[in-house]
C-alpha cells in the first residue's frame, strides 16, 4: 500500500461558523468545503451534521463536525490537556514570534515559545478546547539524523522500562553534547 498524504483529519466542534472564523483569523486558513446532511451517509442514522474543511497548507486539510443533536463535547478526563493537540509548522522563528504576538492580541492564552531541541513551539486552545501548536524547525540535518539514529533503541528501552531513555537527552541541553 502506498499512502500519499493525510487526506484530512476531523475533529468535533461546538459551532461550525465560530470554528471556521477562528481558524481564518488566527491561522489564516482558507475555508474550502462544507458538507451538511440530515442522515449519516455511512450508516444512514438520522443525525444532522455540518462538516467543514479548512486548508492547513501543502495539501493538508483540517476538518470539523458540528453535531447539534449529540450530547455536549467533553474531554477524556484520563488524558492531560497537553497530550492531544494539532501541531502546525511555520517556516521561521520570526514567524513563530509574530504569531505569538498576533494570538496574544486576539486575547488567547499562549504558552511559549518552548524549546524542544529540534524545534520551538507555542501552544494555545481553539474555541472548542482543542490544543493547538505552532512549531518552527531549527535542527540541522545532522541533528535530525542523530535523533533518528536512536529512535528504535529509545522505543525498545521505553517499552521495557516505561522510563524516559537518555539516548537523545542532548536535545534538551544548552550545549547539545551527549550525556
Short mmCIF file of the C-alpha atoms (twelve columns), coordinates in Angstrom:
data_MODEL
# 
_entry.id   MODEL 
# 
loop_
_atom_site.group_PDB 
_atom_site.id 
_atom_site.type_symbol 
_atom_site.label_atom_id 
_atom_site.label_alt_id 
_atom_site.label_comp_id 
_atom_site.label_asym_id 
_atom_site.label_seq_id 
_atom_site.Cartn_x 
_atom_site.Cartn_y 
_atom_site.Cartn_z 
_atom_site.pdbx_PDB_model_num 
ATOM 1   C CA . UNK A 1   0.000   0.000  0.000  1 
ATOM 2   C CA . UNK A 2   1.191   3.493  -0.806 1 
ATOM 3   C CA . UNK A 3   -0.078  6.327  1.380  1 
ATOM 4   C CA . UNK A 4   0.204   9.648  -0.417 1 
ATOM 5   C CA . UNK A 5   -0.642  12.020 2.457  1 
ATOM 6   C CA . UNK A 6   -3.279  12.597 5.083  1 
ATOM 7   C CA . UNK A 7   -6.459  13.411 3.179  1 
ATOM 8   C CA . UNK A 8   -7.981  15.168 6.194  1 
ATOM 9   C CA . UNK A 9   -8.137  14.949 9.944  1 
ATOM 10  C CA . UNK A 10  -11.542 15.542 11.523 1 
ATOM 11  C CA . UNK A 11  -12.447 16.779 14.988 1 
ATOM 12  C CA . UNK A 12  -15.689 17.801 16.617 1 
ATOM 13  C CA . UNK A 13  -16.613 21.449 17.168 1 
ATOM 14  C CA . UNK A 14  -19.296 23.272 19.121 1 
ATOM 15  C CA . UNK A 15  -20.172 25.746 16.362 1 
ATOM 16  C CA . UNK A 16  -19.010 25.327 12.757 1 
ATOM 17  C CA . UNK A 17  -19.148 29.037 11.892 1 
ATOM 18  C CA . UNK A 18  -17.287 30.081 15.046 1 
ATOM 19  C CA . UNK A 19  -14.657 27.426 14.311 1 
ATOM 20  C CA . UNK A 20  -14.167 28.473 10.683 1 
ATOM 21  C CA . UNK A 21  -13.956 32.130 11.727 1 
ATOM 22  C CA . UNK A 22  -11.356 31.314 14.399 1 
ATOM 23  C CA . UNK A 23  -9.082  29.347 12.053 1 
ATOM 24  C CA . UNK A 24  -9.382  32.038 9.378  1 
ATOM 25  C CA . UNK A 25  -8.475  34.809 11.822 1 
ATOM 26  C CA . UNK A 26  -5.913  33.046 13.997 1 
ATOM 27  C CA . UNK A 27  -4.101  30.919 11.407 1 
ATOM 28  C CA . UNK A 28  -5.065  32.404 8.016  1 
ATOM 29  C CA . UNK A 29  -6.607  29.104 6.923  1 
ATOM 30  C CA . UNK A 30  -8.775  29.135 3.829  1 
ATOM 31  C CA . UNK A 31  -12.284 27.682 4.186  1 
ATOM 32  C CA . UNK A 32  -12.556 25.005 1.498  1 
ATOM 33  C CA . UNK A 33  -15.754 22.984 1.749  1 
ATOM 34  C CA . UNK A 34  -18.896 22.386 3.757  1 
ATOM 35  C CA . UNK A 35  -20.983 19.220 3.734  1 
ATOM 36  C CA . UNK A 36  -24.278 19.037 5.595  1 
ATOM 37  C CA . UNK A 37  -26.633 16.092 5.816  1 
ATOM 38  C CA . UNK A 38  -29.592 15.058 7.912  1 
ATOM 39  C CA . UNK A 39  -28.517 11.395 7.782  1 
ATOM 40  C CA . UNK A 40  -25.015 9.956  8.178  1 
ATOM 41  C CA . UNK A 41  -24.004 8.636  4.713  1 
ATOM 42  C CA . UNK A 42  -22.009 5.680  6.060  1 
ATOM 43  C CA . UNK A 43  -24.665 4.429  8.497  1 
ATOM 44  C CA . UNK A 44  -27.954 6.009  7.414  1 
ATOM 45  C CA . UNK A 45  -28.525 7.145  11.006 1 
ATOM 46  C CA . UNK A 46  -30.754 10.219 11.343 1 
ATOM 47  C CA . UNK A 47  -28.175 12.602 12.808 1 
ATOM 48  C CA . UNK A 48  -27.822 16.019 11.175 1 
ATOM 49  C CA . UNK A 49  -24.346 17.468 10.950 1 
ATOM 50  C CA . UNK A 50  -22.252 20.194 9.384  1 
ATOM 51  C CA . UNK A 51  -18.801 19.071 8.210  1 
ATOM 52  C CA . UNK A 52  -16.361 21.899 7.368  1 
ATOM 53  C CA . UNK A 53  -12.922 21.654 5.763  1 
ATOM 54  C CA . UNK A 54  -10.037 24.116 6.104  1 
ATOM 55  C CA . UNK A 55  -6.764  24.366 4.183  1 
ATOM 56  C CA . UNK A 56  -3.888  23.659 6.579  1 
ATOM 57  C CA . UNK A 57  -1.256  24.143 3.848  1 
ATOM 58  C CA . UNK A 58  0.657   21.828 1.500  1 
ATOM 59  C CA . UNK A 59  -2.456  19.791 0.685  1 
ATOM 60  C CA . UNK A 60  -3.277  19.102 4.335  1 
ATOM 61  C CA . UNK A 61  -6.897  19.536 5.367  1 
ATOM 62  C CA . UNK A 62  -8.284  20.080 8.858  1 
ATOM 63  C CA . UNK A 63  -11.990 19.289 9.201  1 
ATOM 64  C CA . UNK A 64  -14.618 19.681 11.902 1 
ATOM 65  C CA . UNK A 65  -18.070 18.251 12.570 1 
ATOM 66  C CA . UNK A 66  -20.816 20.181 14.324 1 
ATOM 67  C CA . UNK A 67  -23.333 17.710 15.782 1 
ATOM 68  C CA . UNK A 68  -26.322 19.678 17.125 1 
ATOM 69  C CA . UNK A 69  -28.239 16.638 18.426 1 
ATOM 70  C CA . UNK A 70  -25.306 14.995 20.224 1 
ATOM 71  C CA . UNK A 71  -24.511 15.484 23.908 1 
ATOM 72  C CA . UNK A 72  -22.089 18.361 24.631 1 
ATOM 73  C CA . UNK A 73  -18.455 17.811 23.774 1 
ATOM 74  C CA . UNK A 74  -16.181 16.597 26.523 1 
ATOM 75  C CA . UNK A 75  -12.548 15.791 27.049 1 
ATOM 76  C CA . UNK A 76  -11.051 12.492 28.088 1 
ATOM 77  C CA . UNK A 77  -10.608 13.061 31.832 1 
ATOM 78  C CA . UNK A 78  -7.791  10.485 31.927 1 
ATOM 79  C CA . UNK A 79  -5.684  12.349 29.330 1 
ATOM 80  C CA . UNK A 80  -3.838  15.560 30.281 1 
ATOM 81  C CA . UNK A 81  -4.682  18.662 28.194 1 
ATOM 82  C CA . UNK A 82  -1.146  18.846 26.782 1 
ATOM 83  C CA . UNK A 83  -1.229  15.390 25.172 1 
ATOM 84  C CA . UNK A 84  -3.850  15.642 22.431 1 
ATOM 85  C CA . UNK A 85  -3.087  18.517 20.099 1 
ATOM 86  C CA . UNK A 86  -2.787  19.569 16.482 1 
ATOM 87  C CA . UNK A 87  0.639   20.893 15.503 1 
ATOM 88  C CA . UNK A 88  1.201   23.160 12.507 1 
ATOM 89  C CA . UNK A 89  4.611   24.066 11.121 1 
ATOM 90  C CA . UNK A 90  5.606   27.662 10.432 1 
ATOM 91  C CA . UNK A 91  8.715   28.400 8.354  1 
ATOM 92  C CA . UNK A 92  10.805  30.533 10.728 1 
ATOM 93  C CA . UNK A 93  11.289  31.557 14.333 1 
ATOM 94  C CA . UNK A 94  10.406  35.108 13.315 1 
ATOM 95  C CA . UNK A 95  7.044   33.911 12.034 1 
ATOM 96  C CA . UNK A 96  6.504   31.907 15.243 1 
ATOM 97  C CA . UNK A 97  7.216   35.022 17.321 1 
ATOM 98  C CA . UNK A 98  4.900   37.120 15.132 1 
ATOM 99  C CA . UNK A 99  2.156   34.505 15.525 1 
ATOM 100 C CA . UNK A 100 2.520   34.683 19.299 1 
ATOM 101 C CA . UNK A 101 2.080   38.467 19.214 1 
ATOM 102 C CA . UNK A 102 -0.952  38.126 16.933 1 
ATOM 103 C CA . UNK A 103 -2.581  35.415 19.065 1 
ATOM 104 C CA . UNK A 104 -1.884  37.348 22.275 1 
ATOM 105 C CA . UNK A 105 -3.578  40.383 20.684 1 
ATOM 106 C CA . UNK A 106 -6.632  38.197 19.981 1 
ATOM 107 C CA . UNK A 107 -6.853  37.593 23.727 1 
ATOM 108 C CA . UNK A 108 -5.670  33.990 23.589 1 
ATOM 109 C CA . UNK A 109 -3.564  32.494 26.365 1 
ATOM 110 C CA . UNK A 110 -0.373  31.492 24.524 1 
ATOM 111 C CA . UNK A 111 2.287   29.314 26.138 1 
ATOM 112 C CA . UNK A 112 5.845   29.501 24.870 1 
ATOM 113 C CA . UNK A 113 7.972   29.561 22.935 1 
ATOM 114 C CA . UNK A 114 9.062   26.170 24.257 1 
ATOM 115 C CA . UNK A 115 12.435  24.744 23.177 1 
ATOM 116 C CA . UNK A 116 12.098  21.119 22.032 1 
ATOM 117 C CA . UNK A 117 15.666  20.809 20.777 1 
ATOM 118 C CA . UNK A 118 14.865  20.218 17.106 1 
ATOM 119 C CA . UNK A 119 12.073  22.799 17.027 1 
ATOM 120 C CA . UNK A 120 10.488  25.623 19.042 1 
ATOM 121 C CA . UNK A 121 6.743   25.776 19.713 1 
ATOM 122 C CA . UNK A 122 3.921   27.885 21.064 1 
ATOM 123 C CA . UNK A 123 0.638   26.449 22.364 1 
ATOM 124 C CA . UNK A 124 -2.938  27.747 22.665 1 
ATOM 125 C CA . UNK A 125 -6.524  26.468 22.505 1 
ATOM 126 C CA . UNK A 126 -9.203  26.913 19.851 1 
ATOM 127 C CA . UNK A 127 -12.794 27.816 20.864 1 
ATOM 128 C CA . UNK A 128 -13.660 24.102 21.108 1 
ATOM 129 C CA . UNK A 129 -10.931 23.326 23.635 1 
ATOM 130 C CA . UNK A 130 -8.600  21.662 21.106 1 
ATOM 131 C CA . UNK A 131 -4.968  22.402 21.926 1 
ATOM 132 C CA . UNK A 132 -3.006  23.817 19.002 1 
ATOM 133 C CA . UNK A 133 0.727   24.074 18.494 1 
ATOM 134 C CA . UNK A 134 2.726   26.189 16.081 1 
ATOM 135 C CA . UNK A 135 6.245   24.864 15.587 1 
ATOM 136 C CA . UNK A 136 9.295   26.041 13.687 1 
ATOM 137 C CA . UNK A 137 12.104  23.634 12.951 1 
ATOM 138 C CA . UNK A 138 15.620  24.589 13.949 1 
ATOM 139 C CA . UNK A 139 17.545  21.320 13.984 1 
ATOM 140 C CA . UNK A 140 20.235  20.724 11.399 1 
ATOM 141 C CA . UNK A 141 20.237  17.704 9.108  1 
ATOM 142 C CA . UNK A 142 22.920  16.207 11.385 1 
ATOM 143 C CA . UNK A 143 20.760  16.840 14.481 1 
ATOM 144 C CA . UNK A 144 17.793  15.118 12.848 1 
ATOM 145 C CA . UNK A 145 19.919  12.180 11.699 1 
ATOM 146 C CA . UNK A 146 21.358  11.850 15.214 1 
ATOM 147 C CA . UNK A 147 17.871  11.793 16.742 1 
ATOM 148 C CA . UNK A 148 16.601  9.324  14.139 1 
ATOM 149 C CA . UNK A 149 19.573  7.024  14.764 1 
ATOM 150 C CA . UNK A 150 18.466  6.382  18.371 1 
ATOM 151 C CA . UNK A 151 14.690  6.245  17.831 1 
ATOM 152 C CA . UNK A 152 14.454  2.432  17.697 1 
ATOM 153 C CA . UNK A 153 16.666  1.979  20.768 1 
ATOM 154 C CA . UNK A 154 14.633  4.574  22.678 1 
ATOM 155 C CA . UNK A 155 11.357  2.895  21.793 1 
ATOM 156 C CA . UNK A 156 12.649  -0.527 22.867 1 
ATOM 157 C CA . UNK A 157 14.013  0.812  26.170 1 
ATOM 158 C CA . UNK A 158 10.766  2.667  26.861 1 
ATOM 159 C CA . UNK A 159 8.773   -0.474 26.066 1 
ATOM 160 C CA . UNK A 160 10.797  -2.468 28.616 1 
ATOM 161 C CA . UNK A 161 11.071  0.119  31.407 1 
ATOM 162 C CA . UNK A 162 8.385   2.796  30.892 1 
ATOM 163 C CA . UNK A 163 11.091  5.290  31.917 1 
ATOM 164 C CA . UNK A 164 12.470  8.073  29.714 1 
ATOM 165 C CA . UNK A 165 15.560  6.832  27.849 1 
ATOM 166 C CA . UNK A 166 18.516  9.215  27.764 1 
ATOM 167 C CA . UNK A 167 19.638  8.480  24.184 1 
ATOM 168 C CA . UNK A 168 18.519  11.924 22.962 1 
ATOM 169 C CA . UNK A 169 18.938  13.934 26.164 1 
ATOM 170 C CA . UNK A 170 21.295  16.179 24.210 1 
ATOM 171 C CA . UNK A 171 18.196  17.735 22.584 1 
ATOM 172 C CA . UNK A 172 17.335  19.416 25.864 1 
ATOM 173 C CA . UNK A 173 20.760  20.613 26.976 1 
ATOM 174 C CA . UNK A 174 22.190  24.017 26.207 1 
ATOM 175 C CA . UNK A 175 25.420  22.672 24.747 1 
ATOM 176 C CA . UNK A 176 23.904  19.845 22.722 1 
ATOM 177 C CA . UNK A 177 26.604  17.463 23.916 1 
ATOM 178 C CA . UNK A 178 25.770  13.819 24.517 1 
ATOM 179 C CA . UNK A 179 25.257  12.720 28.101 1 
# 
